[in-house]
Amino acid sequence: MKSIVTTILGALLALALTQAAGAATRIGVLRCHIHGGTGYIVGSSHKAHCIFISERTGRRERYWGRMKRVGLDIGYTRGAALVWVVFAPSDLGARALAGDYVGASADIAAGIGGGANVLVGGNGGTISLQPLSLKRETGLAIGAGAGMLELR
């Protein structure tokens, strides 16, 4: 079990480094609170409240959305906090992060736990969300598969 999680997290890290190399500029940080809920074996869907903080201007934007996973997702979580570094070809205008993102997702929790989500999308598929730190969550769950984030 531990080796499977290590392999999944290693693959996510490799994907993150590949994606970061393709994106030109670090434009800020996206912090999200993901609501708790139950995984339904082949997927899950949780509400999300996010704040983007521009690295250049300090501007803050609030986003509402939904974090989804298709793949293995078993258990219950009380909520999670995610932090991503946002990369884009150049600094973007207001509300530019609104859109749909897709990528790899993996996590595990037994009381407390963690995971990572590497996502690309928004603004015509030009924005890359790279894990700044591991996902922090509480509950009893395991999941891996395709992650999706809708930001509105």
KESENU-51063 format. One record per residue (C-alpha): residue number from 1; residue in three letters; x, y, z. Coordinates in steps of 0.05 Angstrom, whole numbers. Layout:
<sites>
n: NUM	res: ALA	xx: X	yy: Y	zz: Z
...
</sites>
This chain:
<sites>
n: 1	res: MET	xx: 0	yy: 0	zz: 0
n: 2	res: LYS	xx: 55	yy: 49	zz: 20
n: 3	res: SER	xx: 94	yy: 34	zz: -43
n: 4	res: ILE	xx: 33	yy: 47	zz: -87
n: 5	res: VAL	xx: 22	yy: 115	zz: -55
n: 6	res: THR	xx: 96	yy: 131	zz: -61
n: 7	res: THR	xx: 94	yy: 112	zz: -135
n: 8	res: ILE	xx: 32	yy: 155	zz: -148
n: 9	res: LEU	xx: 62	yy: 215	zz: -112
n: 10	res: GLY	xx: 127	yy: 206	zz: -151
n: 11	res: ALA	xx: 89	yy: 206	zz: -217
n: 12	res: LEU	xx: 52	yy: 269	zz: -196
n: 13	res: LEU	xx: 118	yy: 303	zz: -180
n: 14	res: ALA	xx: 147	yy: 284	zz: -247
n: 15	res: LEU	xx: 85	yy: 311	zz: -282
n: 16	res: ALA	xx: 89	yy: 375	zz: -242
n: 17	res: LEU	xx: 161	yy: 387	zz: -262
n: 18	res: THR	xx: 144	yy: 374	zz: -335
n: 19	res: GLN	xx: 84	yy: 421	zz: -334
n: 20	res: ALA	xx: 123	yy: 476	zz: -297
n: 21	res: ALA	xx: 177	yy: 475	zz: -350
n: 22	res: GLY	xx: 125	yy: 486	zz: -404
n: 23	res: ALA	xx: 93	yy: 546	zz: -371
n: 24	res: ALA	xx: 132	yy: 611	zz: -375
n: 25	res: THR	xx: 116	yy: 653	zz: -314
n: 26	res: ARG	xx: 96	yy: 643	zz: -241
n: 27	res: ILE	xx: 38	yy: 692	zz: -233
n: 28	res: GLY	xx: 12	yy: 677	zz: -163
n: 29	res: VAL	xx: -17	yy: 627	zz: -114
n: 30	res: LEU	xx: -86	yy: 594	zz: -111
n: 31	res: ARG	xx: -110	yy: 572	zz: -42
n: 32	res: CYS	xx: -172	yy: 528	zz: -39
n: 33	res: HIS	xx: -214	yy: 499	zz: 17
n: 34	res: ILE	xx: -247	yy: 435	zz: -8
n: 35	res: HIS	xx: -310	yy: 414	zz: 30
n: 36	res: GLY	xx: -313	yy: 345	zz: 61
n: 37	res: GLY	xx: -354	yy: 287	zz: 35
n: 38	res: THR	xx: -355	yy: 215	zz: 14
n: 39	res: GLY	xx: -318	yy: 181	zz: -43
n: 40	res: TYR	xx: -362	yy: 135	zz: -85
n: 41	res: ILE	xx: -310	yy: 83	zz: -107
n: 42	res: VAL	xx: -306	yy: 109	zz: -179
n: 43	res: GLY	xx: -307	yy: 183	zz: -164
n: 44	res: SER	xx: -324	yy: 242	zz: -120
n: 45	res: SER	xx: -347	yy: 314	zz: -124
n: 46	res: HIS	xx: -335	yy: 368	zz: -70
n: 47	res: LYS	xx: -350	yy: 442	zz: -67
n: 48	res: ALA	xx: -290	yy: 489	zz: -66
n: 49	res: HIS	xx: -278	yy: 560	zz: -43
n: 50	res: CYS	xx: -213	yy: 590	zz: -71
n: 51	res: ILE	xx: -172	yy: 654	zz: -68
n: 52	res: PHE	xx: -121	yy: 673	zz: -121
n: 53	res: ILE	xx: -66	yy: 721	zz: -98
n: 54	res: SER	xx: -27	yy: 755	zz: -155
n: 55	res: GLU	xx: 48	yy: 753	zz: -144
n: 56	res: ARG	xx: 60	yy: 818	zz: -182
n: 57	res: THR	xx: 5	yy: 863	zz: -155
n: 58	res: GLY	xx: -21	yy: 827	zz: -92
n: 59	res: ARG	xx: -91	yy: 829	zz: -122
n: 60	res: ARG	xx: -139	yy: 778	zz: -91
n: 61	res: GLU	xx: -195	yy: 744	zz: -128
n: 62	res: ARG	xx: -247	yy: 697	zz: -99
n: 63	res: TYR	xx: -271	yy: 636	zz: -138
n: 64	res: TRP	xx: -324	yy: 584	zz: -124
n: 65	res: GLY	xx: -322	yy: 516	zz: -155
n: 66	res: ARG	xx: -321	yy: 441	zz: -151
n: 67	res: MET	xx: -264	yy: 391	zz: -144
n: 68	res: LYS	xx: -279	yy: 324	zz: -177
n: 69	res: ARG	xx: -242	yy: 259	zz: -185
n: 70	res: VAL	xx: -255	yy: 201	zz: -233
n: 71	res: GLY	xx: -219	yy: 138	zz: -211
n: 72	res: LEU	xx: -208	yy: 102	zz: -145
n: 73	res: ASP	xx: -240	yy: 143	zz: -89
n: 74	res: ILE	xx: -261	yy: 107	zz: -26
n: 75	res: GLY	xx: -276	yy: 136	zz: 43
n: 76	res: TYR	xx: -297	yy: 201	zz: 77
n: 77	res: THR	xx: -260	yy: 266	zz: 88
n: 78	res: ARG	xx: -279	yy: 325	zz: 132
n: 79	res: GLY	xx: -248	yy: 376	zz: 85
n: 80	res: ALA	xx: -181	yy: 393	zz: 54
n: 81	res: ALA	xx: -136	yy: 452	zz: 41
n: 82	res: LEU	xx: -98	yy: 457	zz: -25
n: 83	res: VAL	xx: -46	yy: 508	zz: -46
n: 84	res: TRP	xx: -22	yy: 514	zz: -118
n: 85	res: VAL	xx: 30	yy: 557	zz: -152
n: 86	res: VAL	xx: -3	yy: 586	zz: -215
n: 87	res: PHE	xx: 38	yy: 588	zz: -279
n: 88	res: ALA	xx: 15	yy: 622	zz: -343
n: 89	res: PRO	xx: 48	yy: 648	zz: -407
n: 90	res: SER	xx: 44	yy: 719	zz: -379
n: 91	res: ASP	xx: 8	yy: 758	zz: -325
n: 92	res: LEU	xx: -66	yy: 751	zz: -336
n: 93	res: GLY	xx: -124	yy: 799	zz: -328
n: 94	res: ALA	xx: -179	yy: 797	zz: -275
n: 95	res: ARG	xx: -219	yy: 733	zz: -268
n: 96	res: ALA	xx: -174	yy: 696	zz: -318
n: 97	res: LEU	xx: -170	yy: 634	zz: -274
n: 98	res: ALA	xx: -244	yy: 619	zz: -284
n: 99	res: GLY	xx: -251	yy: 556	zz: -324
n: 100	res: ASP	xx: -241	yy: 481	zz: -323
n: 101	res: TYR	xx: -177	yy: 445	zz: -303
n: 102	res: VAL	xx: -157	yy: 372	zz: -310
n: 103	res: GLY	xx: -97	yy: 330	zz: -289
n: 104	res: ALA	xx: -72	yy: 278	zz: -241
n: 105	res: SER	xx: -97	yy: 270	zz: -169
n: 106	res: ALA	xx: -76	yy: 225	zz: -111
n: 107	res: ASP	xx: -86	yy: 226	zz: -35
n: 108	res: ILE	xx: -92	yy: 183	zz: 27
n: 109	res: ALA	xx: -119	yy: 198	zz: 97
n: 110	res: ALA	xx: -123	yy: 158	zz: 161
n: 111	res: GLY	xx: -142	yy: 210	zz: 213
n: 112	res: ILE	xx: -96	yy: 260	zz: 178
n: 113	res: GLY	xx: -68	yy: 254	zz: 109
n: 114	res: GLY	xx: -44	yy: 287	zz: 46
n: 115	res: GLY	xx: -40	yy: 285	zz: -29
n: 116	res: ALA	xx: -27	yy: 326	zz: -91
n: 117	res: ASN	xx: -65	yy: 350	zz: -153
n: 118	res: VAL	xx: -29	yy: 374	zz: -216
n: 119	res: LEU	xx: -78	yy: 410	zz: -262
n: 120	res: VAL	xx: -78	yy: 447	zz: -328
n: 121	res: GLY	xx: -134	yy: 488	zz: -360
n: 122	res: GLY	xx: -169	yy: 555	zz: -355
n: 123	res: ASN	xx: -156	yy: 613	zz: -403
n: 124	res: GLY	xx: -154	yy: 568	zz: -465
n: 125	res: GLY	xx: -113	yy: 513	zz: -430
n: 126	res: THR	xx: -54	yy: 559	zz: -416
n: 127	res: ILE	xx: -55	yy: 558	zz: -340
n: 128	res: SER	xx: -18	yy: 506	zz: -299
n: 129	res: LEU	xx: -33	yy: 493	zz: -225
n: 130	res: GLN	xx: 27	yy: 461	zz: -191
n: 131	res: PRO	xx: 27	yy: 436	zz: -118
n: 132	res: LEU	xx: 62	yy: 486	zz: -73
n: 133	res: SER	xx: 53	yy: 438	zz: -15
n: 134	res: LEU	xx: 17	yy: 373	zz: -5
n: 135	res: LYS	xx: -58	yy: 371	zz: 4
n: 136	res: ARG	xx: -77	yy: 371	zz: 78
n: 137	res: GLU	xx: -140	yy: 334	zz: 98
n: 138	res: THR	xx: -173	yy: 295	zz: 154
n: 139	res: GLY	xx: -215	yy: 232	zz: 149
n: 140	res: LEU	xx: -207	yy: 160	zz: 126
n: 141	res: ALA	xx: -199	yy: 155	zz: 51
n: 142	res: ILE	xx: -155	yy: 135	zz: -8
n: 143	res: GLY	xx: -160	yy: 161	zz: -79
n: 144	res: ALA	xx: -122	yy: 166	zz: -145
n: 145	res: GLY	xx: -144	yy: 183	zz: -215
n: 146	res: ALA	xx: -161	yy: 241	zz: -259
n: 147	res: GLY	xx: -173	yy: 305	zz: -220
n: 148	res: MET	xx: -217	yy: 362	zz: -245
n: 149	res: LEU	xx: -228	yy: 431	zz: -217
n: 150	res: GLU	xx: -282	yy: 479	zz: -240
n: 151	res: LEU	xx: -270	yy: 552	zz: -221
n: 152	res: ARG	xx: -325	yy: 604	zz: -229
</sites>
